[in-house]
Amino acid sequence: MREDIRELVAVSSRILAANHQGDLIWGHSSMRDPDGRGVWIKEAEYGMEEVTADRVHLVSPDGNVESGAGTRHNEYPIHTEIMLARPDVGAVVHTHAPHAVALAASGQSLRPVSHAANLFVPPDVPRFTKTADLIMTRPLGREVAAALGDRNALFLVNHGIVTVGPDIKSATVTALLLERACEQQMRTNAFGGWPTWSDADESAAKRDHIYNARAISAVWDYLVRTVESR
């Protein structure tokens, strides 16, 4: 079981890197430890494209490395505190997705101008604005979890994004779709005029038609194939 978890976190990391969400050595995905000891997350000081199973370790809610080696990330409380607040969450992703960072910093709301955005809105994607600095303490991690609430994504304004899901597949695909949605909105805005977008009823229908559990799993399988073929 432990080896399977470590490999899944490593694959998630490489998928995120391959889809332009790497930021040098920063950014991370995690999975809940099935025995309740904390989260399995990549070691610090490696790029996400470099992550292999042996570079994934277990970090407790207090920040102790309980299994594995290497330096832990300072921002582990994003992961551990969300897991503690959300029993339904099995995996967390935090990256500095560039278009999502830009859109959140602009103050614009994400609009469902594309398929991808319908996974998130309406209502608006929540925003964490207390600090744009690193989330390095448990109290700050709890505030991030509170800002996320019961949603699947959060803008850390002037910092990055957080996405969650019941498993690593959904949390990872959600991160990619949020960045894609933000990029599409920026492209739309570049044309000027009066953008159009789906109304609430159509957004809800598209969310079910396009981003159901089977589709998310199939997208993950596709992403794994593309990473493994490189």
N, C-alpha and C positions, 0 to 999 in steps of 0.2 A: 504493500500500500504506500509506504513512504517513498519508494523509488518511483512509483507511478505519479505521485503528486509532484515530485521534483522535476520529472520529465515534462509534465504538463505546464508547470510554471516556466520552464526553460523554453518550450515551444511557443508559449504565449509571448514571451519576451522577444523571441526572434521574429515572430509575426508582426509585432508592433514596430520593431526596428525596420523590417522590410517594407512597411507601409508608412514610413516617414514620420514616425512618432518617437524615434530615438533623439536624444539630446546629449551627445557625448556620453558621459557616464551616468546621466540622471534619468529618472523614470523607472517604474517598477510595477509588476503585477504580483498578486499573491493568491494563495488558496488557504482556506480555513483548515487547521489541523483537526482531523476527525476525533482526536482524543481531547480536544479542548485546551491544548497547551499554547495556542497562539496562532501564528500564520507562517506559512512557507513562502519565502520571498527571496529574490536574488540577492547575492552579496553586493555590497557597494564597491565602487572603483572599477566596475566593468561596464562597457556598453551593452545595451540589450541584445545586440547582434552577437555578442560573445558568450551569452549565457548558455551553459550546459547544465545537466542535472547536478553535477558535483559542485556547481557554483550557486546552488539554492540551499538555504538553511532555514531552520526553525527559530523564530523569534517570539518570545513571550510578550504578554501585554506590558510587562515592566521593562522590556528592551533587552532581556538576556538572550544570548544565542544558546538555545537548548540542545541543538543538534546540528552538526555541520561545522564549517570553519569560516574564516574570513570576517571582514568588517561589515557590520550591519549598517543599513541606511538610516540616516538621521530621521527620516520621515516615516518610520515604521508606525507611529501612532495613527496616521491616516487609516491604515489597514486594520490594526488591532482594535481601535475604538469603533470603527464602523461595524466590524464583526460582532463586537460586544453589544452594540445598540440594535443590530439587525440580525436576528436569528435566521431570517430567510436568505441572507447573503452568504454565498459560499466562496466568492472571489471578488477581488477589488483590483482595479487598474488605476494608476496615477501616471500621467505623462504631461509633457509640455507641448501638446499638439499645437502647431503654429497658427493655423487658421482659427482654431477655437480660442486660443489666447487673444488673438487680434479682435475677434468678434466680441468677446466678453469685455475687453478693454474699451471698445467703442461705445459701450452702453446700449447697443441695439439688442432687442430681443431676437432670439432665433425664431424664424418663420418657416412654416412648411412649404417652402418654394420648390422642394425636391422630395423624392421618395424618402431619402434618409432622414430628413427632419421630422417626418411623421412618427418616428419611433419615440420622439421626445416631447413634442408640443402638439396641441396645447395640453396643460397649462405651461407657462414659461419654465425654462430650465432654471432651477434655483441657483443662487449666487452666494458665495462666501466672500465677504469683503472686510472682515476684521483685520486681516493682515495679508500682504502678498509675500511675506517672508516664508521660510520653511516651517512646516508643521512638525515641530520637534518635541512637543510635550504632550502628555496625556490630556490635560485640560483643553489644549487647542484641538487635539484629535477629536475630543468629545464635541466641541463646537462645530467642527467640520461634519461630524455625523449628524448633529442636530440640523444643520443647514441642508444636508442631503435629504433628511426626512425619509419618506417611503419611496422616493424617486429612484430612477436608474442612472442618473447623471447629475453632476454638479460642476459649475464653473468656479474655480478658484481664481478670482479676478486678478489680472496682472501676474498670474502664476502658471496655471495649467488646468487640467480637468481631472475629475474622479468619475469612474463608472463602476457599476456593480452588477452582479447577476447571481443567480443560484449556483452557477458553476463558472469555471474559467473560460469556457467557450463563449458564453453569453457576455461576460464582462469584457472580454477582448473584442468581440465583434461590435459591441456597443461603443467602445472607444473609437474604433475605426469609423463607424457610422456617424458619430458626433462630429468628428473632424471633417468627414466628407460633407455633412450638412452645412457646416460653417463655411467651408470653402465654396460650396455652390451658392450660398447666399452672397458671399463677397463677389463672386463672378456676376451674379444677377444685378447687384447694386452697381457694378461698374458700367452697366449699360444705361443707367439712368431711367427716366420715365417712371411709370407706376407699376411696380412689381405686383404680381398676383400670387395667391397661395391658397391651399385647401382650407375649407371651413372646418369647424370642429368635428362635425359628423363624418365628413370625408376622411379626415385625419385618423379618426378612430377606426374606420373601416380599413383604411390602408395599413394601419398598424397591425391589424389582425390578418389581413390578406398576405402582406409581404413579409412581416417580421414575426411570424409564429415560431414556436419552438423548433419545429422540423426544419424550417428555412434557416434559422440561426445555426443549427447544427450542421446543415449542409454547407453554409458559408464557411464555418470553421474547418470542415473537411477540405474544402477548396483551398483555404489559406494554408493549411498544413501541406497540401500537395505542392503548392507553389513555393513554399519555403524549402521543402525537402528536395525540390528539383534544381535548386540554385547550385 
